[in-house]
Amino acid sequence: PIMKSSNRDEYIDLKEIFTPLVRKKLFIFSFTAIFAFCSVLLALSLPNIYKSTALLAKSNQDNNIQNSLGSLSSIAGIAGVSIPNMGSNNLDEAVEIIKSFSFFEENMLPNINLENLVAVNKWDKGQNTLTYKKGVFREETNEWVGRYNSLNKKPTAQESFEYFEDIFEVNVDEFKGFVTLSVKHKSPYIAEKWLNIAIEQLNRKVKAEDRLRTSRSIDFLNNQIQSTNLSEVKTALSQLLQEQVKQLMLIESNSDYVLKILQKPIAPEKKYSPSRALICILITLFGFAISSVYVILSDKKQY
């Protein structure tokens, strides 16, 4: 008897929940339909986002230089000089460089149109043209309208970097040593272009730093050779100088100095986001849930 009473109570509770839902089904349907309609309008109003991706691997340049320097450690000890560190193009450091604000400010910002980063409204696929947010950038006069700070209307480098961080992704496979770079943009061609710029500028930046470091080492060794009278030391310094010159040749001859491209960036034909179907489904379900909860709570208040 106790079990029957429990089951009956459970049956009554479920009936109390579903009865008002059935009675107010027209209201729930209408409310849900409004949400569904709004979700379609919202989904259609969102611009397509395209994602260009490149797969890269660590260049062999670093291994060649390190092997060459390792064989000269004993000679450097005899000469009484220290071998400069040429490990600046290791994978971890390269990743941190390309993610940094200084890299964006010095290497990316001068090579892109800032309005394409901050002010794009949508991309016309048929004509391959961009339109801009009128409250931010006026294309006709090439004038910034929106006020980003108290000094001027044009975004600062730091403000622009925040936008760039949202569209630029770096993923590292530590086990395989691969790096995946990607750029998201409303124009697939700009996404491809900016990704190529990032890769090229990274290799160029680290290459220039190592070139400068090696050139200074060569100047230092030349000065040491001229200032010493010991033949053994001169011989050791000359061997070091020869290797530094070889390293400079390796630096100059390698275009993919830090990261070599395994899969080059492309302008994707298919959009990356938004998922319009998912947006419509979630908003419609949300409308159904709100209307159902409202009907149940309002029915309980009447009693």
C-alpha positions as a LaTeX table, in Angstrom:
\begin{tabular}{lrrr}
\hline
Residue & $x$ (\AA) & $y$ (\AA) & $z$ (\AA) \\
\hline
Pro1 & 0.00 & 0.00 & 0.00 \\
Ile2 & 2.85 & 2.37 & 0.78 \\
Met3 & 4.44 & 1.76 & $-2.62$ \\
Lys4 & 1.16 & 2.40 & $-4.41$ \\
Ser5 & 0.73 & 5.67 & $-2.58$ \\
Ser6 & 4.26 & 6.71 & $-3.57$ \\
Asn7 & 3.67 & 5.85 & $-7.22$ \\
Arg8 & 0.37 & 7.74 & $-7.22$ \\
Asp9 & 2.06 & 10.83 & $-5.74$ \\
Glu10 & 4.68 & 10.66 & $-8.48$ \\
Tyr11 & 1.96 & 10.32 & $-11.13$ \\
Ile12 & 0.09 & 13.28 & $-9.71$ \\
Asp13 & 3.28 & 15.41 & $-9.71$ \\
Leu14 & 3.98 & 14.68 & $-13.38$ \\
Lys15 & 0.37 & 15.43 & $-14.25$ \\
Glu16 & 0.58 & 18.76 & $-12.47$ \\
Ile17 & 3.60 & 19.63 & $-14.61$ \\
Phe18 & 2.32 & 18.54 & $-17.99$ \\
Thr19 & $-1.30$ & 19.63 & $-17.67$ \\
Pro20 & $-0.57$ & 23.38 & $-17.83$ \\
Leu21 & 1.88 & 22.77 & $-20.69$ \\
Val22 & $-0.82$ & 21.06 & $-22.70$ \\
Arg23 & $-3.40$ & 23.68 & $-21.78$ \\
Lys24 & $-1.07$ & 26.52 & $-22.80$ \\
Lys25 & 0.44 & 24.76 & $-25.79$ \\
Leu26 & $-0.61$ & 27.55 & $-28.16$ \\
Phe27 & 1.20 & 30.14 & $-26.06$ \\
Ile28 & 4.31 & 27.95 & $-25.83$ \\
Phe29 & 4.25 & 27.30 & $-29.57$ \\
Ser30 & 3.83 & 31.01 & $-30.39$ \\
Phe31 & 6.56 & 32.07 & $-27.96$ \\
Thr32 & 8.95 & 29.41 & $-29.29$ \\
Ala33 & 8.13 & 30.39 & $-32.88$ \\
Ile34 & 9.07 & 33.99 & $-32.14$ \\
Phe35 & 12.42 & 32.86 & $-30.77$ \\
Ala36 & 12.93 & 30.62 & $-33.79$ \\
Phe37 & 12.19 & 33.49 & $-36.16$ \\
Cys38 & 14.56 & 35.82 & $-34.30$ \\
Ser39 & 17.25 & 33.13 & $-34.31$ \\
Val40 & 17.02 & 32.88 & $-38.10$ \\
Leu41 & 17.33 & 36.65 & $-38.46$ \\
Leu42 & 20.32 & 36.69 & $-36.11$ \\
Ala43 & 22.04 & 33.78 & $-37.85$ \\
Leu44 & 21.58 & 35.35 & $-41.28$ \\
Ser45 & 22.92 & 38.70 & $-40.07$ \\
Leu46 & 26.21 & 37.21 & $-38.85$ \\
Pro47 & 29.04 & 37.46 & $-41.40$ \\
Asn48 & 31.02 & 34.40 & $-42.45$ \\
Ile49 & 34.41 & 33.92 & $-40.82$ \\
Tyr50 & 37.15 & 32.15 & $-42.78$ \\
Lys51 & 40.18 & 30.47 & $-41.25$ \\
Ser52 & 43.48 & 30.04 & $-43.08$ \\
Thr53 & 45.88 & 27.50 & $-41.55$ \\
Ala54 & 49.54 & 26.64 & $-42.10$ \\
Leu55 & 51.55 & 23.67 & $-40.81$ \\
Leu56 & 55.19 & 24.33 & $-40.04$ \\
Ala57 & 58.17 & 22.46 & $-38.64$ \\
Lys58 & 61.43 & 23.53 & $-37.06$ \\
Ser59 & 64.08 & 24.37 & $-39.61$ \\
Asn60 & 67.28 & 22.28 & $-39.72$ \\
Gln61 & 69.28 & 25.49 & $-39.57$ \\
Asp62 & 69.42 & 25.41 & $-35.78$ \\
Asn63 & 70.86 & 21.88 & $-35.70$ \\
Asn64 & 73.51 & 22.71 & $-38.28$ \\
Ile65 & 74.73 & 25.75 & $-36.34$ \\
Gln66 & 74.68 & 24.03 & $-32.96$ \\
Asn67 & 76.65 & 21.05 & $-34.27$ \\
Ser68 & 79.21 & 23.38 & $-35.76$ \\
Leu69 & 79.57 & 25.36 & $-32.55$ \\
Gly70 & 79.76 & 22.23 & $-30.40$ \\
Ser71 & 82.85 & 21.00 & $-32.22$ \\
Leu72 & 84.66 & 24.27 & $-31.43$ \\
Ser73 & 84.16 & 24.35 & $-27.67$ \\
Ser74 & 87.67 & 23.12 & $-26.91$ \\
Ile75 & 89.25 & 25.55 & $-29.36$ \\
Ala76 & 87.32 & 28.43 & $-27.82$ \\
Gly77 & 88.61 & 27.41 & $-24.40$ \\
Ile78 & 92.22 & 27.51 & $-25.61$ \\
Ala79 & 91.70 & 30.94 & $-27.14$ \\
Gly80 & 90.09 & 32.22 & $-23.95$ \\
Val81 & 86.87 & 33.38 & $-25.62$ \\
Ser82 & 83.26 & 32.33 & $-25.26$ \\
Ile83 & 81.19 & 31.12 & $-28.20$ \\
Pro84 & 78.07 & 33.26 & $-28.74$ \\
Asn85 & 74.73 & 31.57 & $-28.20$ \\
Met86 & 73.09 & 30.88 & $-31.54$ \\
Gly87 & 70.03 & 29.14 & $-30.09$ \\
Ser88 & 67.67 & 32.02 & $-30.70$ \\
Asn89 & 65.86 & 30.11 & $-33.42$ \\
Asn90 & 64.68 & 27.24 & $-31.25$ \\
Leu91 & 61.04 & 26.27 & $-31.52$ \\
Asp92 & 59.78 & 27.48 & $-28.14$ \\
Glu93 & 61.38 & 30.88 & $-28.47$ \\
Ala94 & 60.09 & 31.31 & $-32.02$ \\
Val95 & 56.55 & 30.58 & $-30.83$ \\
Glu96 & 56.81 & 33.14 & $-28.02$ \\
Ile97 & 58.20 & 35.74 & $-30.43$ \\
Ile98 & 55.35 & 35.41 & $-32.92$ \\
Lys99 & 52.77 & 35.66 & $-30.11$ \\
Ser100 & 54.33 & 38.76 & $-28.57$ \\
Phe101 & 53.13 & 42.36 & $-28.77$ \\
Ser102 & 56.55 & 43.55 & $-29.94$ \\
Phe103 & 56.39 & 41.22 & $-32.96$ \\
Phe104 & 52.93 & 42.52 & $-33.84$ \\
Glu105 & 53.98 & 46.15 & $-33.43$ \\
Glu106 & 57.27 & 45.90 & $-35.32$ \\
Asn107 & 56.58 & 43.23 & $-37.92$ \\
Met108 & 52.83 & 42.88 & $-38.48$ \\
Leu109 & 51.33 & 46.33 & $-37.99$ \\
Pro110 & 53.49 & 48.05 & $-40.66$ \\
Asn111 & 52.54 & 45.37 & $-43.21$ \\
Ile112 & 48.74 & 45.30 & $-42.84$ \\
Asn113 & 45.91 & 47.78 & $-43.30$ \\
Leu114 & 44.69 & 48.59 & $-39.81$ \\
Glu115 & 41.11 & 49.16 & $-40.95$ \\
Asn116 & 41.03 & 45.54 & $-42.21$ \\
Leu117 & 41.80 & 44.41 & $-38.69$ \\
Val118 & 39.55 & 46.70 & $-36.67$ \\
Ala119 & 36.74 & 48.08 & $-38.80$ \\
Val120 & 35.58 & 45.43 & $-41.32$ \\
Asn121 & 31.83 & 44.95 & $-41.46$ \\
Lys122 & 31.53 & 42.27 & $-44.13$ \\
Trp123 & 33.16 & 40.81 & $-47.24$ \\
Asp124 & 31.45 & 40.66 & $-50.62$ \\
Lys125 & 32.35 & 37.29 & $-52.12$ \\
Gly126 & 31.18 & 38.16 & $-55.63$ \\
Gln127 & 33.25 & 41.33 & $-55.98$ \\
Asn128 & 35.92 & 40.45 & $-53.41$ \\
Thr129 & 35.48 & 43.79 & $-51.65$ \\
Leu130 & 35.24 & 44.83 & $-48.02$ \\
Thr131 & 32.81 & 47.20 & $-46.40$ \\
Tyr132 & 33.62 & 48.94 & $-43.13$ \\
Lys133 & 31.69 & 49.92 & $-40.03$ \\
Lys134 & 30.60 & 53.51 & $-40.63$ \\
Gly135 & 30.90 & 54.37 & $-36.98$ \\
Val136 & 34.56 & 53.33 & $-36.95$ \\
Phe137 & 36.19 & 54.01 & $-40.34$ \\
Arg138 & 35.12 & 56.13 & $-43.30$ \\
Glu139 & 36.50 & 54.54 & $-46.46$ \\
Glu140 & 35.68 & 57.50 & $-48.74$ \\
Thr141 & 38.00 & 59.87 & $-46.87$ \\
Asn142 & 40.28 & 57.24 & $-45.31$ \\
Glu143 & 39.37 & 58.70 & $-41.94$ \\
Trp144 & 38.90 & 57.09 & $-38.55$ \\
Val145 & 35.61 & 58.03 & $-36.94$ \\
Gly146 & 35.34 & 55.94 & $-33.77$ \\
Arg147 & 37.15 & 57.27 & $-30.71$ \\
Tyr148 & 39.37 & 54.56 & $-29.29$ \\
Asn149 & 41.21 & 56.72 & $-26.78$ \\
Ser150 & 41.35 & 60.27 & $-25.49$ \\
Leu151 & 44.15 & 61.34 & $-27.85$ \\
Asn152 & 42.92 & 60.38 & $-31.31$ \\
Lys153 & 40.33 & 58.34 & $-33.19$ \\
Lys154 & 42.77 & 55.82 & $-34.67$ \\
Pro155 & 43.35 & 52.66 & $-32.61$ \\
Thr156 & 46.68 & 52.49 & $-30.82$ \\
Ala157 & 49.09 & 49.59 & $-31.31$ \\
Gln158 & 48.01 & 48.02 & $-28.03$ \\
Glu159 & 44.31 & 48.29 & $-28.89$ \\
Ser160 & 44.99 & 46.80 & $-32.31$ \\
Phe161 & 46.94 & 43.94 & $-30.74$ \\
Glu162 & 43.85 & 42.93 & $-28.76$ \\
Tyr163 & 41.96 & 42.51 & $-32.03$ \\
Phe164 & 44.85 & 40.55 & $-33.53$ \\
Glu165 & 45.01 & 38.18 & $-30.56$ \\
Asp166 & 41.36 & 37.26 & $-31.19$ \\
Ile167 & 42.01 & 36.11 & $-34.77$ \\
Phe168 & 45.56 & 34.70 & $-34.52$ \\
Glu169 & 46.14 & 31.20 & $-33.14$ \\
Val170 & 49.34 & 29.27 & $-32.45$ \\
Asn171 & 49.27 & 25.57 & $-31.57$ \\
Val172 & 52.41 & 23.54 & $-30.87$ \\
Asp173 & 52.73 & 19.77 & $-31.05$ \\
Glu174 & 55.60 & 19.27 & $-28.62$ \\
Phe175 & 55.87 & 15.56 & $-29.39$ \\
Lys176 & 56.17 & 15.88 & $-33.18$ \\
Gly177 & 57.72 & 19.34 & $-33.22$ \\
Phe178 & 55.06 & 20.82 & $-35.51$ \\
Val179 & 53.55 & 24.29 & $-35.27$ \\
Thr180 & 50.09 & 25.16 & $-36.58$ \\
Leu181 & 49.40 & 28.84 & $-37.25$ \\
Ser182 & 46.00 & 30.15 & $-38.24$ \\
Val183 & 44.32 & 33.49 & $-38.94$ \\
Lys184 & 40.56 & 34.08 & $-38.94$ \\
His185 & 39.02 & 36.89 & $-40.97$ \\
Lys186 & 35.86 & 37.83 & $-42.82$ \\
Ser187 & 37.88 & 37.73 & $-46.03$ \\
Pro188 & 39.63 & 34.41 & $-46.81$ \\
Tyr189 & 42.21 & 36.22 & $-48.93$ \\
Ile190 & 43.23 & 38.55 & $-46.10$ \\
Ala191 & 43.45 & 35.57 & $-43.74$ \\
Glu192 & 45.84 & 33.87 & $-46.18$ \\
Lys193 & 47.84 & 37.04 & $-46.76$ \\
Trp194 & 48.32 & 37.87 & $-43.10$ \\
Leu195 & 49.38 & 34.33 & $-42.28$ \\
Asn196 & 52.04 & 34.45 & $-44.99$ \\
Ile197 & 53.21 & 37.79 & $-43.60$ \\
Ala198 & 53.49 & 36.37 & $-40.07$ \\
Ile199 & 55.61 & 33.41 & $-41.21$ \\
Glu200 & 57.83 & 35.52 & $-43.44$ \\
Gln201 & 58.36 & 38.20 & $-40.80$ \\
Leu202 & 59.19 & 35.67 & $-38.09$ \\
Asn203 & 61.91 & 34.07 & $-40.21$ \\
Arg204 & 63.20 & 37.50 & $-41.22$ \\
Lys205 & 63.27 & 38.84 & $-37.64$ \\
Val206 & 65.17 & 35.95 & $-36.09$ \\
Lys207 & 67.47 & 35.76 & $-39.11$ \\
Ala208 & 68.37 & 39.44 & $-38.75$ \\
Glu209 & 69.08 & 39.02 & $-35.04$ \\
Asp210 & 71.38 & 36.03 & $-35.63$ \\
Arg211 & 73.07 & 37.81 & $-38.52$ \\
Leu212 & 73.85 & 40.77 & $-36.27$ \\
Arg213 & 75.09 & 38.48 & $-33.47$ \\
Thr214 & 77.36 & 36.55 & $-35.84$ \\
Ser215 & 78.72 & 39.73 & $-37.43$ \\
Arg216 & 79.64 & 41.07 & $-34.00$ \\
Ser217 & 81.38 & 37.77 & $-33.22$ \\
Ile218 & 83.38 & 38.06 & $-36.43$ \\
Asp219 & 84.42 & 41.62 & $-35.57$ \\
Phe220 & 85.40 & 40.53 & $-32.07$ \\
Leu221 & 87.51 & 37.61 & $-33.34$ \\
Asn222 & 89.25 & 39.84 & $-35.88$ \\
Asn223 & 90.17 & 42.28 & $-33.13$ \\
Gln224 & 91.44 & 39.46 & $-30.92$ \\
Ile225 & 93.61 & 38.05 & $-33.71$ \\
Gln226 & 95.22 & 41.43 & $-34.28$ \\
Ser227 & 95.84 & 42.06 & $-30.60$ \\
Thr228 & 97.53 & 38.75 & $-29.70$ \\
Asn229 & 101.10 & 37.67 & $-30.42$ \\
Leu230 & 100.73 & 34.02 & $-29.42$ \\
Ser231 & 100.70 & 31.78 & $-32.49$ \\
Glu232 & 98.63 & 29.05 & $-30.77$ \\
Val233 & 95.94 & 31.54 & $-29.81$ \\
Lys234 & 95.96 & 33.08 & $-33.29$ \\
Thr235 & 95.48 & 29.64 & $-34.82$ \\
Ala236 & 92.55 & 28.87 & $-32.50$ \\
Leu237 & 90.96 & 32.25 & $-33.15$ \\
Ser238 & 91.35 & 31.81 & $-36.91$ \\
Gln239 & 89.52 & 28.49 & $-36.79$ \\
Leu240 & 86.75 & 30.10 & $-34.77$ \\
Leu241 & 86.60 & 32.96 & $-37.27$ \\
Gln242 & 86.28 & 30.53 & $-40.18$ \\
Glu243 & 83.36 & 28.81 & $-38.52$ \\
Gln244 & 81.65 & 32.11 & $-37.77$ \\
Val245 & 81.97 & 33.06 & $-41.44$ \\
Lys246 & 80.44 & 29.70 & $-42.41$ \\
Gln247 & 77.58 & 30.32 & $-40.02$ \\
Leu248 & 76.98 & 33.73 & $-41.57$ \\
Met249 & 76.80 & 32.07 & $-44.98$ \\
Leu250 & 74.25 & 29.56 & $-43.66$ \\
Ile251 & 72.17 & 32.38 & $-42.21$ \\
Glu252 & 72.16 & 34.33 & $-45.46$ \\
Ser253 & 71.37 & 31.32 & $-47.66$ \\
Asn254 & 68.34 & 29.99 & $-45.77$ \\
Ser255 & 65.00 & 31.73 & $-46.29$ \\
Asp256 & 63.04 & 29.40 & $-43.96$ \\
Tyr257 & 65.39 & 30.23 & $-41.15$ \\
Val258 & 63.28 & 29.29 & $-38.10$ \\
Leu259 & 60.20 & 27.49 & $-39.37$ \\
Lys260 & 59.84 & 25.73 & $-42.69$ \\
Ile261 & 56.43 & 25.41 & $-44.30$ \\
Leu262 & 54.99 & 21.91 & $-44.63$ \\
Gln263 & 51.50 & 23.06 & $-45.63$ \\
Lys264 & 51.29 & 26.59 & $-46.95$ \\
Pro265 & 48.43 & 28.96 & $-46.11$ \\
Ile266 & 45.47 & 28.96 & $-48.50$ \\
Ala267 & 42.37 & 31.10 & $-48.96$ \\
Pro268 & 39.66 & 28.72 & $-47.70$ \\
Glu269 & 36.55 & 28.27 & $-49.83$ \\
Lys270 & 34.37 & 27.10 & $-46.92$ \\
Lys271 & 33.56 & 29.24 & $-43.92$ \\
Tyr272 & 34.88 & 28.38 & $-40.47$ \\
Ser273 & 32.00 & 29.97 & $-38.57$ \\
Pro274 & 29.27 & 30.75 & $-37.61$ \\
Ser275 & 27.26 & 27.53 & $-37.38$ \\
Arg276 & 23.90 & 29.01 & $-38.25$ \\
Ala277 & 21.95 & 25.78 & $-37.78$ \\
Leu278 & 23.33 & 25.35 & $-34.26$ \\
Ile279 & 22.52 & 28.97 & $-33.41$ \\
Cys280 & 18.91 & 28.52 & $-34.55$ \\
Ile281 & 18.49 & 25.26 & $-32.64$ \\
Leu282 & 19.93 & 26.60 & $-29.37$ \\
Ile283 & 17.92 & 29.84 & $-29.42$ \\
Thr284 & 14.71 & 27.98 & $-30.31$ \\
Leu285 & 15.24 & 25.51 & $-27.46$ \\
Phe286 & 15.95 & 28.40 & $-25.14$ \\
Gly287 & 12.64 & 30.01 & $-26.12$ \\
Phe288 & 10.79 & 26.74 & $-25.54$ \\
Ala289 & 12.40 & 26.33 & $-22.12$ \\
Ile290 & 11.56 & 29.90 & $-21.02$ \\
Ser291 & 7.94 & 29.65 & $-22.12$ \\
Ser292 & 7.51 & 26.24 & $-20.46$ \\
Val293 & 8.96 & 27.40 & $-17.14$ \\
Tyr294 & 6.81 & 30.52 & $-17.25$ \\
Val295 & 3.63 & 28.50 & $-17.83$ \\
Ile296 & 4.40 & 26.07 & $-14.99$ \\
Leu297 & 5.25 & 28.80 & $-12.47$ \\
Ser298 & 2.25 & 30.97 & $-13.38$ \\
Asp299 & $-0.06$ & 27.96 & $-13.08$ \\
Lys300 & 1.20 & 27.19 & $-9.56$ \\
Lys301 & 0.61 & 30.80 & $-8.48$ \\
Gln302 & $-3.06$ & 30.50 & $-9.43$ \\
Tyr303 & $-3.45$ & 27.73 & $-6.91$ \\
\hline
\end{tabular}
